[in-house]
């Protein structure tokens, strides 16, 4: 009988393993479900799951642009209507807790109650329009499990493009769904998430709303030049150019219509769609007024019909709405198309309806404590149902470029709430502009502003003060409790007649059970109960590491503040990207409001004064062009005392000529018109300076010391571009010295090589002579030492037999150790050695073809091979270095060499032509047009290019055609050669996306 004691460890281990395997097998399905859920929630949020909120109501699903406001009392829960509407919604009893985990049965979208979000359902046979609910909420429609842009999904209403959209990521709420795979199960479809009107946390009472100005518009000076009748030759030339521009515009539209209908953009090289925004057909909406202006009425009506089907309440492409881009492209595009097509009388009222539909969604971005907007709007219900704050780092252009669109919408609809929303932003910017020391450059804002409305520094100081007060109260309370406890212990001790010892707070009780002189366990008296607690934890607790916040204290307490610099790093000031259109809107808002709001005039004049005093400069370039550009300034301390500059030439800054020209005309500032001319001429010159005839996205240039007197200094330019210009002469001298030494070393190496070759040749000849002497010696001849030699050869042959190796050509063979009369075993050994030698030679490839010399390692190199020292690298001369930079004389660097079909340069050229009437602007514009079309045209449209400094006939395309190509660039080119009364500046004012709004009369 076997003894179990010997196997008891093994049996115990086996039992444990079996038990673990049993439990794992029971939980496998649940763990797999958990894993699926985790992978889904890790990347996308679920629309049927309420947002994860803490005790303070913070929604952890909100995006980085905004901050959740916690300084307001707890609002209704996310995805729950306000108290006055709760009776319209079905309530659900909380689920009882169960010890076992059960997977709940999932409701389909058809089973879910109205307004809720269901899970994948069977695809409906017909698509249905979302039905509006209370307060603008929408019922969630079911859509089939297809990629965006196909079937009955997001782009159903648009005619199908000829080419299917490539696969792309789609953001569905329940993906992957629980227990169901829509790819393998044709009876299920993912359910789209739809925006619904959220609870308004910071409403503006009607009596406090800023009303749209009313009354007769004030007289504003005429903007456009009084053009004389043109000659027949001039008209023929102008119309011929106009036809070419219109043909290119129609080509671009047809390419979009064919390959990306209903999507944001078309890829003009790969012929596919691209949706960088929300997939709401950006090119379509952006181009509507361009189509009307160019007389493409059939294309316009087709576009209007398609725009009517856009669902602004959902998008599968983004979790957020880029507010700035959406307002200037979509809202501006719809309002502009409504105005140019005749407004109410024109019959395209659906455009205004869609504009208001979009505006209602965007109004949620203003629901913040200080009414400053969220710039990236988390539109999904689970992210949208919590109070928010604006970003502490908001771009000025995004913050200040909403006014025209909402103002014109308020004028068309009569709803003051649209104007109120943007008027409060203007008031905040005006306050900052007027504040003493508010900005480093008077009248100009830093690139980013803290729009949160909360002074974080003051809030932190207030929290610290409250913490100190709470700590003092706790200390006083503990002292009193300690005194009371000691008195009670004294009285108890007196009654028992036993001595008492008081352990005060912080006193350590030591134990030494093993007598080694060290504490085995240290305790500390609890600060409230007087009982012993473990020393480490009690010490950390007493130091406040785990001390909870005092009751009622807010984790995100807000001390109100106006707009200000974010307060970290240097502030940048410029008229370029992230700042440009905020200033552009000051004079245009003045015009759009009929001159009834004078603050826009004041703000514009302060801005141009700051630009003239701090930013404008004349470039120092070849040919001494009399043009102007606007620099970027940096302030490290918020003042103008230590400003540093980048003298930039950027495409985005080119709008400035038009702004100065327009403002100079309407505010009667002739000197500003002249500055506008030089600014517009500067961008036209930058086009001419590049090999392609197109200016780059971003470059820097050498500035003149004085705008009045400036001549190109090639040495100064060379030092700026090549900081090692003076060192290059020294480097050239060192190179010549190194080359002389290298030549000596090479000659010495060749001399040594020749000597080695001569020595090797002598040795070869000596070997040959000895062989010849051996061959002439008689075979049986004897010498006095013959017997001794034969004995030696016998010994050598015996050794060869044992080792089976006789190297061919060695002295043993040459001396006749293995001769024809030698025994067979010796001849066999010699043959074997010869074969091995040939194998070695084959492995070393000694007989390789001269055309393909073998690679011989150092240890394989033949004796006598010379190792030549490396030749010194010749440094570039200053002239060679300057040529490698591909810079036009005057430019110091070109950081971004792209051209992305931008409109700003031709925009200012158009303004100058309409303002001055000088045909030189038409000629400049036509040169720009020819260069742009030559470099960008593709089979189906036009593409951005990667390098405007190339000399290649066809620059490399980047396969991108943004919506502003049709909305702005082609429109400005067309208007430059259209009759002056087409979009007259005395009747229309254009937003930053070139959408025309009718001026009040």
LINMO-V573077 format. One record per residue. N is the residue number from 0. RES is the residue in one small letter. SS is DSSP state (h for helix, s for strand, l for the rest). PHI is phi in radians with two decimals (none if undefined). Layout:
[[N:RES:SS:PHI] [N:RES:SS:PHI]]
This chain:
[[0:x:l:none] [1:x:l:-1.18] [2:x:l:-1.57] [3:x:h:-1.29] [4:x:h:-1.04] [5:x:h:-1.16] [6:x:h:-1.91] [7:x:h:-1.18] [8:x:h:-1.13] [9:x:h:-1.05] [10:x:h:-1.14] [11:x:h:-1.09] [12:x:h:-1.07] [13:x:h:-1.12] [14:x:h:-1.10] [15:x:h:-1.10] [16:x:h:-1.09] [17:x:h:-1.11] [18:x:h:-1.09] [19:x:h:-1.12] [20:x:h:-1.07] [21:x:h:-1.10] [22:x:h:-1.18] [23:x:h:-1.11] [24:x:h:-1.13] [25:x:h:-1.23] [26:x:h:-1.73] [27:x:h:-1.05] [28:x:h:-1.12] [29:x:h:-1.15] [30:x:h:-1.15] [31:x:h:-1.15] [32:x:h:-1.12] [33:x:h:-1.09] [34:x:h:-1.08] [35:x:h:-1.11] [36:x:h:-1.08] [37:x:h:-1.16] [38:x:h:-1.14] [39:x:h:-1.29] [40:x:h:-1.27] [41:x:h:-1.19] [42:x:h:-1.99] [43:x:l:-2.36] [44:x:l:-1.52] [45:x:l:-1.73] [46:x:l:-1.34] [47:x:l:-1.64] [48:x:l:-1.98] [49:x:l:-1.20] [50:x:l:-1.09] [51:x:l:-1.36] [52:x:s:-2.13] [53:x:l:-1.59] [54:x:l:-1.16] [55:x:l:-1.62] [56:x:l:1.40] [57:x:l:-1.26] [58:x:s:-1.54] [59:x:l:-1.38] [60:x:l:-1.70] [61:x:l:-1.27] [62:x:l:-1.46] [63:x:l:-1.33] [64:x:l:-1.26] [65:x:l:-2.06] [66:x:s:-2.00] [67:x:s:-1.35] [68:x:l:-1.46] [69:x:l:-2.02] [70:x:l:-1.53] [71:x:l:-1.90] [72:x:l:-0.96] [73:x:l:-0.99] [74:x:l:-1.48] [75:x:l:-0.98] [76:x:l:-1.06] [77:x:l:-0.99] [78:x:l:1.16] [79:x:l:-2.14] [80:x:l:-1.24] [81:x:l:-1.01] [82:x:h:-0.97] [83:x:h:-1.28] [84:x:h:-2.00] [85:x:h:-1.16] [86:x:h:-1.21] [87:x:h:-1.50] [88:x:l:-2.04] [89:x:l:-1.35] [90:x:l:-1.72] [91:x:l:-2.14] [92:x:l:-1.23] [93:x:l:-1.16] [94:x:l:-1.27] [95:x:l:-1.33] [96:x:l:-1.29] [97:x:l:-2.24] [98:x:l:-1.27] [99:x:l:-1.62] [100:x:l:-1.57] [101:x:l:-2.14] [102:x:l:-1.50] [103:x:l:-1.22] [104:x:l:-1.29] [105:x:l:-1.54] [106:x:l:-1.46] [107:x:s:-1.49] [108:x:l:-1.10] [109:x:l:-1.33] [110:x:l:-1.46] [111:x:l:-1.18] [112:x:l:-1.25] [113:x:l:-1.02] [114:x:l:1.60] [115:x:l:-1.48] [116:x:l:-2.02] [117:x:l:-1.58] [118:x:s:-1.75] [119:x:l:-0.89] [120:x:l:-2.25] [121:x:l:-1.16] [122:x:l:-1.10] [123:x:l:-1.24] [124:x:l:-1.26] [125:x:l:-2.25] [126:x:l:-1.28] [127:x:l:-2.16] [128:x:l:-1.31] [129:x:l:-1.01] [130:x:l:-1.57] [131:x:s:-1.19] [132:x:l:-1.95] [133:x:h:-1.16] [134:x:h:1.04] [135:x:h:1.41] [136:x:l:-1.24] [137:x:s:-2.19] [138:x:l:-1.23] [139:x:l:-1.46] [140:x:l:-1.40] [141:x:s:-1.60] [142:x:l:-2.24] [143:x:l:-1.24] [144:x:l:-1.38] [145:x:l:-2.26] [146:x:l:-1.17] [147:x:l:-1.03] [148:x:l:1.66] [149:x:l:-2.23] [150:x:l:1.12] [151:x:l:-1.92] [152:x:l:-1.55] [153:x:l:-1.13] [154:x:l:-1.92] [155:x:l:-1.02] [156:x:l:-1.21] [157:x:l:-1.50] [158:x:l:-0.99] [159:x:l:-1.15] [160:x:l:-1.21] [161:x:l:-1.25] [162:x:l:-2.10] [163:x:l:-1.19] [164:x:l:-1.23] [165:x:l:-1.16] [166:x:l:-1.04] [167:x:l:-2.66] [168:x:l:-1.30] [169:x:l:-2.11] [170:x:l:-1.63] [171:x:l:-1.76] [172:x:l:-1.25] [173:x:l:-1.99] [174:x:l:-2.43] [175:x:l:-1.31] [176:x:l:-1.27] [177:x:l:-1.26] [178:x:l:1.13] [179:x:l:-2.36] [180:x:l:-1.97] [181:x:l:-1.15] [182:x:l:-1.22] [183:x:l:-1.63] [184:x:l:-1.90] [185:x:l:-1.24] [186:x:l:-1.55] [187:x:l:-2.13] [188:x:l:-2.43] [189:x:l:-1.19] [190:x:s:-1.76] [191:x:l:-1.25] [192:x:l:-1.60] [193:x:l:-2.17] [194:x:l:-1.10] [195:x:l:-2.44] [196:x:l:-1.06] [197:x:l:-1.45] [198:x:l:-1.13] [199:x:l:-1.61] [200:x:l:-1.50] [201:x:l:-2.25] [202:x:l:-1.22] [203:x:l:-1.74] [204:x:l:-1.06] [205:x:h:-0.99] [206:x:h:-1.25] [207:x:h:-1.79] [208:x:l:-1.30] [209:x:l:-1.39] [210:x:l:-1.46] [211:x:l:-1.14] [212:x:l:-1.04] [213:x:l:-2.17] [214:x:l:2.07] [215:x:l:-1.27] [216:x:l:-1.04] [217:x:l:-1.37] [218:x:l:-1.10] [219:x:l:-2.16] [220:x:l:-0.96] [221:x:l:-1.15] [222:x:l:-1.70] [223:x:l:-1.40] [224:x:l:-1.23] [225:x:l:-1.45] [226:x:l:-1.31] [227:x:l:-1.45] [228:x:l:-1.02] [229:x:l:-1.50] [230:x:l:-1.34] [231:x:h:-1.00] [232:x:h:-1.15] [233:x:h:-1.14] [234:x:h:-1.16] [235:x:h:-1.10] [236:x:h:-1.11] [237:x:h:-1.12] [238:x:h:-1.20] [239:x:h:-1.11] [240:x:h:-1.16] [241:x:h:-1.10] [242:x:h:-1.11] [243:x:h:-1.14] [244:x:h:-1.15] [245:x:h:-1.10] [246:x:h:-1.12] [247:x:h:-1.17] [248:x:h:-1.13] [249:x:h:-1.15] [250:x:h:-1.10] [251:x:h:-1.12] [252:x:h:-1.11] [253:x:h:-1.12] [254:x:h:-1.09] [255:x:h:-1.13] [256:x:h:-1.07] [257:x:h:-1.41] [258:x:h:-1.96] [259:x:l:-2.57] [260:x:l:-1.01] [261:x:l:1.54] [262:x:l:-1.75] [263:x:l:-1.19] [264:x:s:-2.51] [265:x:s:-1.94] [266:x:s:-1.58] [267:x:l:-1.31] [268:x:l:-1.77] [269:x:l:-1.44] [270:x:l:1.06] [271:x:s:-2.37] [272:x:s:-1.46] [273:x:s:-2.54] [274:x:l:-2.19] [275:x:l:-1.35] [276:x:l:-1.75] [277:x:l:-1.96] [278:x:l:1.26] [279:x:l:-1.71] [280:x:l:1.03] [281:x:h:-1.03] [282:x:h:-1.09] [283:x:h:-1.05] [284:x:h:-1.19] [285:x:h:-1.13] [286:x:h:-1.69] [287:x:h:-1.02] [288:x:h:-1.21] [289:x:h:-1.11] [290:x:h:-1.06] [291:x:h:-1.15] [292:x:h:-1.09] [293:x:l:-1.44] [294:x:l:1.40] [295:x:l:-1.57] [296:x:h:-1.20] [297:x:h:-1.09] [298:x:h:-1.14] [299:x:h:-1.10] [300:x:h:-1.13] [301:x:h:-1.12] [302:x:h:-1.17] [303:x:h:-1.08] [304:x:h:-1.06] [305:x:h:-1.22] [306:x:h:-1.12] [307:x:h:-1.05] [308:x:l:-1.53] [309:x:l:-1.17] [310:x:l:-1.81] [311:x:l:-1.34] [312:x:l:-1.56] [313:x:l:-2.67] [314:x:l:-2.71] [315:x:l:-1.53] [316:x:l:-1.76] [317:x:l:-2.48] [318:x:l:-1.49] [319:x:s:-2.27] [320:x:s:-1.84] [321:x:s:-1.26] [322:x:h:-1.09] [323:x:h:-1.02] [324:x:h:-1.12] [325:x:h:-1.17] [326:x:h:-1.23] [327:x:h:-1.29] [328:x:h:-1.57] [329:x:h:-1.45] [330:x:h:-1.10] [331:x:h:-1.10] [332:x:h:-1.14] [333:x:h:-1.20] [334:x:h:-1.16] [335:x:h:-1.10] [336:x:h:-1.13] [337:x:h:-1.11] [338:x:h:-1.19] [339:x:h:-1.23] [340:x:l:-1.50] [341:x:l:1.89] [342:x:h:1.14] [343:x:h:-1.09] [344:x:h:-1.24] [345:x:h:-1.27] [346:x:l:1.61] [347:x:l:-1.79] [348:x:h:-1.17] [349:x:h:-1.07] [350:x:h:-1.15] [351:x:h:-1.19] [352:x:h:-1.07] [353:x:h:-1.17] [354:x:h:-1.10] [355:x:h:-1.23] [356:x:h:-1.05] [357:x:h:-1.19] [358:x:h:-1.08] [359:x:h:-1.08] [360:x:h:-1.19] [361:x:h:-1.26] [362:x:h:-1.07] [363:x:h:-1.12] [364:x:h:-1.25] [365:x:h:-1.59] [366:x:l:-1.42] [367:x:s:-2.26] [368:x:l:-1.00] [369:x:l:-1.79] [370:x:l:1.14] [371:x:l:-1.40] [372:x:l:-1.39] [373:x:l:-1.32] [374:x:l:-1.63] [375:x:s:-2.29] [376:x:s:-1.54] [377:x:s:-1.33] [378:x:l:-1.46] [379:x:l:-1.15] [380:x:h:-0.96] [381:x:h:-1.18] [382:x:h:-1.72] [383:x:h:-1.71] [384:x:l:-1.72] [385:x:l:-2.17] [386:x:l:-1.14] [387:x:s:-2.35] [388:x:s:-2.23] [389:x:l:-1.21] [390:x:l:-1.25] [391:x:l:-1.40] [392:x:l:-2.51] [393:x:s:-1.74] [394:x:s:-1.18] [395:x:h:-1.11] [396:x:h:-1.08] [397:x:h:-1.19] [398:x:h:-1.25] [399:x:h:-1.79] [400:x:l:-1.99] [401:x:l:-2.08] [402:x:h:-1.13] [403:x:h:-1.11] [404:x:h:-1.15] [405:x:h:-1.29] [406:x:h:-1.13] [407:x:h:-1.15] [408:x:h:-1.11] [409:x:h:-1.11] [410:x:h:-1.14] [411:x:h:-1.37] [412:x:h:-1.76] [413:x:l:1.33] [414:x:l:-1.77] [415:x:h:-1.22] [416:x:h:-1.11] [417:x:h:-1.20] [418:x:h:-1.24] [419:x:h:-0.99] [420:x:h:-1.06] [421:x:h:-1.57] [422:x:h:-1.13] [423:x:h:-1.21] [424:x:h:-1.18] [425:x:h:-1.03] [426:x:h:-1.06] [427:x:h:-1.17] [428:x:h:-1.18] [429:x:h:-1.11] [430:x:h:-1.06] [431:x:h:-1.15] [432:x:h:-1.16] [433:x:h:-1.55] [434:x:l:-1.21] [435:x:l:-1.13] [436:x:l:1.25] [437:x:l:-1.19] [438:x:l:-2.35] [439:x:l:-1.20] [440:x:l:-1.88] [441:x:l:-0.98] [442:x:l:1.54] [443:x:l:-2.05] [444:x:l:-1.68] [445:x:l:-1.16] [446:x:l:-1.05] [447:x:s:-2.16] [448:x:s:-2.28] [449:x:s:-1.44] [450:x:l:-1.81] [451:x:l:-1.19] [452:x:l:1.40] [453:x:s:-2.10] [454:x:l:-1.50] [455:x:h:-1.15] [456:x:h:-1.13] [457:x:h:-1.15] [458:x:h:-1.11] [459:x:h:-1.13] [460:x:h:-1.15] [461:x:h:-1.17] [462:x:h:-1.10] [463:x:h:-1.11] [464:x:h:-1.11] [465:x:h:-1.18] [466:x:h:-1.13] [467:x:h:-1.14] [468:x:h:-1.12] [469:x:h:-1.13] [470:x:h:-1.13] [471:x:h:-1.13] [472:x:h:-1.12] [473:x:h:-1.11] [474:x:h:-1.08] [475:x:h:-1.14] [476:x:h:-1.15] [477:x:h:-1.16] [478:x:h:-1.10] [479:x:h:-1.14] [480:x:h:-1.08] [481:x:h:-1.14] [482:x:h:-1.08] [483:x:h:-1.11] [484:x:h:-1.14] [485:x:h:-1.14] [486:x:h:-1.09] [487:x:h:-1.13] [488:x:h:-1.17] [489:x:h:-1.09] [490:x:h:-1.14] [491:x:h:-1.15] [492:x:h:-1.17] [493:x:h:-1.10] [494:x:h:-1.15] [495:x:h:-1.44] [496:x:l:1.31] [497:x:l:-1.90] [498:x:l:-1.16] [499:x:l:-2.07] [500:x:l:-2.29] [501:x:l:-1.61] [502:x:l:-1.59] [503:x:l:-1.39] [504:x:l:-1.09] [505:x:l:1.63] [506:x:l:-1.41] [507:x:s:-1.68] [508:x:s:-1.68] [509:x:s:-1.84] [510:x:s:-2.30] [511:x:l:-2.50] [512:x:l:-1.29] [513:x:l:-1.78] [514:x:l:1.22] [515:x:l:-1.62] [516:x:l:1.44] [517:x:l:-2.04] [518:x:l:-1.31] [519:x:l:-1.36] [520:x:s:-2.71] [521:x:s:-1.94] [522:x:s:-2.07] [523:x:s:-2.32] [524:x:s:-1.19] [525:x:l:-1.07] [526:x:l:-1.24] [527:x:l:-1.92] [528:x:l:-1.62] [529:x:l:1.41] [530:x:l:-1.42] [531:x:s:-1.37] [532:x:s:-2.22] [533:x:s:-1.06] [534:x:h:-0.98] [535:x:h:-1.10] [536:x:h:-1.16] [537:x:h:-1.12] [538:x:h:-1.14] [539:x:h:-1.15] [540:x:h:-1.17] [541:x:h:-1.20] [542:x:l:-1.39] [543:x:l:1.63] [544:x:l:-1.11] [545:x:l:-1.91] [546:x:l:-1.30] [547:x:l:-1.25] [548:x:l:-1.18] [549:x:l:-1.01] [550:x:l:-1.00] [551:x:l:1.48] [552:x:l:-1.43] [553:x:l:-1.54] [554:x:l:-1.22] [555:x:l:-2.21] [556:x:l:-1.15] [557:x:l:-1.97] [558:x:l:-1.80] [559:x:s:-1.00] [560:x:l:-2.65] [561:x:l:-1.42] [562:x:l:-1.06] [563:x:s:-2.76] [564:x:l:-1.12] [565:x:l:-1.01] [566:x:l:1.49] [567:x:l:-2.33] [568:x:l:1.22] [569:x:l:-1.48] [570:x:s:-1.54] [571:x:s:-1.88] [572:x:s:-2.26] [573:x:l:-2.82] [574:x:l:-1.84] [575:x:l:-1.64] [576:x:l:-0.96] [577:x:l:1.29] [578:x:l:-2.39] [579:x:h:-0.90] [580:x:h:-1.24] [581:x:h:-1.06] [582:x:h:-1.36] [583:x:h:-1.03] [584:x:h:-1.39] [585:x:h:-1.09] [586:x:h:-1.21] [587:x:h:-1.24] [588:x:h:-1.16] [589:x:h:-1.03] [590:x:h:-1.19] [591:x:h:-1.11] [592:x:l:-1.60] [593:x:l:1.16] [594:x:l:1.28] [595:x:l:-1.49] [596:x:l:-2.10] [597:x:l:-1.17] [598:x:h:-1.06] [599:x:h:-1.19] [600:x:h:-1.13] [601:x:h:-1.09] [602:x:h:-1.15] [603:x:h:-1.12] [604:x:h:-1.11] [605:x:h:-1.17] [606:x:h:-1.14] [607:x:h:-1.14] [608:x:h:-1.16] [609:x:h:-1.11] [610:x:h:-1.12] [611:x:h:-1.14] [612:x:h:-1.41] [613:x:h:-2.13] [614:x:l:-2.01] [615:x:s:-1.21] [616:x:s:-2.63] [617:x:l:-1.76] [618:x:s:-1.38] [619:x:l:-1.68] [620:x:l:-2.47] [621:x:l:-1.05] [622:x:l:1.61] [623:x:l:0.87] [624:x:l:-1.15] [625:x:l:-1.59] [626:x:l:-2.27] [627:x:l:-2.27] [628:x:s:-2.37] [629:x:s:-2.02] [630:x:l:-1.52] [631:x:s:-1.96] [632:x:s:-1.93] [633:x:s:-2.16] [634:x:s:-2.07] [635:x:l:-1.38] [636:x:l:-2.20] [637:x:l:1.38] [638:x:l:-2.21] [639:x:l:-1.68] [640:x:l:-1.37] [641:x:l:-2.28] [642:x:l:-1.23] [643:x:s:-2.08] [644:x:s:-2.31] [645:x:s:-2.04] [646:x:l:-1.54] [647:x:s:-1.64] [648:x:s:-2.19] [649:x:s:-2.15] [650:x:l:-1.14] [651:x:h:-1.12] [652:x:h:-1.30] [653:x:h:-1.18] [654:x:h:-1.14] [655:x:h:-1.10] [656:x:h:-1.06] [657:x:h:-1.14] [658:x:h:-1.15] [659:x:h:-1.10] [660:x:h:-1.15] [661:x:h:-1.11] [662:x:h:-1.11] [663:x:h:-1.12] [664:x:h:-1.32] [665:x:h:-1.32] [666:x:l:-1.89] [667:x:l:0.97] [668:x:l:-2.16] [669:x:h:-1.01] [670:x:h:-1.12] [671:x:h:-1.24] [672:x:h:-1.11] [673:x:h:-1.11] [674:x:h:-1.12] [675:x:h:-1.05] [676:x:h:-1.05] [677:x:h:-1.22] [678:x:h:-1.20] [679:x:h:-1.15] [680:x:h:-1.14] [681:x:h:-1.08] [682:x:h:-1.23] [683:x:h:-1.11] [684:x:h:-1.11] [685:x:h:-1.12] [686:x:h:-1.09] [687:x:h:-1.12] [688:x:h:-1.30] [689:x:l:-1.58] [690:x:l:-1.00] [691:x:l:-1.46] [692:x:l:1.43] [693:x:l:-2.28] [694:x:l:-1.33] [695:x:l:-1.38] [696:x:l:-1.16] [697:x:s:-2.60] [698:x:s:-2.62] [699:x:s:-2.22] [700:x:s:-2.43] [701:x:l:-1.33] [702:x:s:-1.55] [703:x:l:-1.43] [704:x:l:-1.27] [705:x:l:-2.43] [706:x:l:-1.27] [707:x:l:-1.38] [708:x:l:-2.18] [709:x:l:-2.64] [710:x:l:-2.28] [711:x:l:-1.16] [712:x:l:-1.95] [713:x:h:-1.15] [714:x:h:-1.14] [715:x:h:-1.08] [716:x:h:-1.11] [717:x:h:-1.08] [718:x:h:-1.15] [719:x:h:-1.22] [720:x:h:-1.33] [721:x:l:-2.09] [722:x:l:-1.08] [723:x:l:-1.72] [724:x:l:-1.01] [725:x:l:-1.24] [726:x:h:-1.35] [727:x:h:-1.18] [728:x:h:-1.17] [729:x:h:-1.10] [730:x:h:-1.10] [731:x:h:-1.16] [732:x:h:-1.12] [733:x:h:-1.10] [734:x:h:-1.11] [735:x:h:-1.11] [736:x:h:-1.12] [737:x:h:-1.12] [738:x:h:-1.15] [739:x:h:-1.09] [740:x:h:-1.15] [741:x:h:-1.10] [742:x:h:-1.09] [743:x:h:-1.07] [744:x:h:-1.12] [745:x:h:-1.15] [746:x:h:-1.09] [747:x:h:-1.12] [748:x:h:-1.14] [749:x:h:-1.17] [750:x:h:-1.09] [751:x:h:-1.13] [752:x:h:-1.09] [753:x:h:-1.10] [754:x:h:-1.12] [755:x:h:-1.12] [756:x:h:-1.15] [757:x:h:-1.12] [758:x:h:-1.12] [759:x:h:-1.15] [760:x:h:-1.13] [761:x:h:-1.08] [762:x:h:-1.13] [763:x:h:-1.11] [764:x:h:-1.12] [765:x:h:-1.10] [766:x:h:-1.10] [767:x:h:-1.11] [768:x:h:-1.09] [769:x:h:-1.11] [770:x:h:-1.12] [771:x:h:-1.10] [772:x:h:-1.10] [773:x:h:-1.11] [774:x:h:-1.20] [775:x:h:-1.42] [776:x:l:-1.25] [777:x:l:-1.06] [778:x:l:-1.23] [779:x:l:-1.72] [780:x:l:-1.13] [781:x:l:-2.07] [782:x:l:-2.22] [783:x:l:-0.96] [784:x:l:-1.83] [785:x:h:-1.12] [786:x:h:-1.06] [787:x:h:-1.12] [788:x:h:-1.19] [789:x:h:-1.12] [790:x:h:-1.08] [791:x:h:-1.11] [792:x:h:-1.18] [793:x:h:-1.10] [794:x:h:-1.11] [795:x:h:-1.16] [796:x:h:-1.09] [797:x:h:-1.07] [798:x:h:-1.12] [799:x:h:-1.14] [800:x:h:-1.10] [801:x:h:-1.20] [802:x:h:-1.57] [803:x:l:0.96] [804:x:l:-2.62] [805:x:l:-2.24] [806:x:l:-1.05] [807:x:l:-1.16] [808:x:l:1.38] [809:x:l:-1.40] [810:x:h:-1.16] [811:x:h:-1.16] [812:x:h:-1.23] [813:x:h:-1.11] [814:x:l:-1.46] [815:x:l:1.48] [816:x:l:-1.12] [817:x:l:-2.05] [818:x:l:-1.97] [819:x:l:-1.07] [820:x:l:-1.62] [821:x:l:-1.29] [822:x:l:-1.05] [823:x:h:-1.04] [824:x:h:-1.14] [825:x:h:-1.24] [826:x:h:-1.11] [827:x:h:-1.10] [828:x:h:-1.09] [829:x:h:-1.12] [830:x:h:-1.12] [831:x:h:-1.07] [832:x:h:-1.08] [833:x:h:-1.15] [834:x:h:-1.09] [835:x:h:-1.12] [836:x:h:-1.10] [837:x:h:-1.14] [838:x:h:-1.09] [839:x:h:-1.10] [840:x:h:-1.07] [841:x:h:-1.13] [842:x:h:-1.12] [843:x:h:-1.40] [844:x:l:0.93] [845:x:l:-1.17] [846:x:l:-1.84] [847:x:l:-1.21] [848:x:l:-1.17] [849:x:h:-1.08] [850:x:h:-1.25] [851:x:h:-2.26] [852:x:l:-1.12] [853:x:l:-1.24] [854:x:l:-1.47] [855:x:l:-1.86] [856:x:l:-1.18] [857:x:h:-1.01] [858:x:h:-1.27] [859:x:h:-1.66] [860:x:l:-1.09] [861:x:l:-1.12] [862:x:l:-1.09] [863:x:l:1.60] [864:x:l:-1.23] [865:x:l:-1.65] [866:x:l:-1.80] [867:x:l:-1.51] [868:x:l:-1.19] [869:x:l:-1.15] [870:x:l:-1.32] [871:x:l:-1.04] [872:x:l:-1.43] [873:x:l:-1.34] [874:x:l:-1.27] [875:x:l:-1.20] [876:x:l:-1.33] [877:x:h:-1.06] [878:x:h:-1.14] [879:x:h:-1.15] [880:x:h:-1.13] [881:x:h:-1.10] [882:x:h:-1.16] [883:x:h:-1.21] [884:x:l:-1.41] [885:x:l:0.91] [886:x:l:-2.05] [887:x:l:-1.22] [888:x:l:-0.93] [889:x:l:2.17] [890:x:s:-1.29] [891:x:s:-1.76] [892:x:s:-2.85] [893:x:s:-2.17] [894:x:s:-1.29] [895:x:s:-2.21] [896:x:l:-1.59] [897:x:l:-1.35] [898:x:s:-2.25] [899:x:l:-1.93] [900:x:l:1.22] [901:x:l:-1.21] [902:x:l:-1.83] [903:x:h:-1.06] [904:x:h:-1.19] [905:x:h:-1.19] [906:x:h:-1.04] [907:x:h:-1.19] [908:x:h:-1.07] [909:x:h:-1.13] [910:x:h:-1.03] [911:x:h:-1.15] [912:x:h:-1.17] [913:x:h:-1.19] [914:x:h:-1.45] [915:x:h:-1.74] [916:x:l:1.31] [917:x:l:-1.38] [918:x:l:-1.17] [919:x:h:-1.05] [920:x:h:-1.25] [921:x:h:-1.14] [922:x:h:-1.14] [923:x:h:-1.10] [924:x:h:-1.11] [925:x:h:-1.19] [926:x:h:-1.08] [927:x:h:-1.10] [928:x:h:-1.07] [929:x:h:-1.07] [930:x:h:-1.15] [931:x:h:-1.15] [932:x:h:-1.15] [933:x:h:-1.05] [934:x:h:-1.58] [935:x:h:-2.00] [936:x:s:-1.21] [937:x:l:-2.22] [938:x:l:-1.10] [939:x:l:-2.00] [940:x:l:3.09] [941:x:s:-2.54] [942:x:l:-2.19] [943:x:l:-1.07] [944:x:s:-2.12] [945:x:l:-1.59] [946:x:l:-2.63] [947:x:l:-1.51] [948:x:l:-1.67] [949:x:l:-1.30] [950:x:l:-1.71] [951:x:l:-1.22] [952:x:l:-1.18] [953:x:l:-2.12] [954:x:l:-1.07] [955:x:l:-1.24] [956:x:s:-1.48] [957:x:l:-1.86] [958:x:l:1.02] [959:x:l:-2.45] [960:x:s:-2.40] [961:x:l:-1.18] [962:x:l:-1.13] [963:x:h:-1.26] [964:x:h:-1.08] [965:x:h:-1.42] [966:x:h:-1.29] [967:x:h:-2.09] [968:x:h:-1.02] [969:x:h:-1.16] [970:x:h:-1.15] [971:x:h:-1.15] [972:x:h:-1.05] [973:x:h:-1.14] [974:x:h:-1.13] [975:x:h:-1.09] [976:x:h:-1.96] [977:x:l:-1.42] [978:x:l:-1.11] [979:x:l:-1.03] [980:x:l:-1.43] [981:x:l:-1.42] [982:x:l:0.97] [983:x:l:-1.14] [984:x:l:-1.23] [985:x:l:-1.57] [986:x:l:-2.13] [987:x:s:-2.30] [988:x:s:-2.36] [989:x:s:-1.80] [990:x:l:-1.36] [991:x:l:-1.21] [992:x:l:-1.82] [993:x:l:1.15] [994:x:l:-1.55] [995:x:s:-1.39] [996:x:s:-1.99] [997:x:s:-1.28] [998:x:l:-1.33] [999:x:l:-1.22] [1000:x:l:-2.16]]
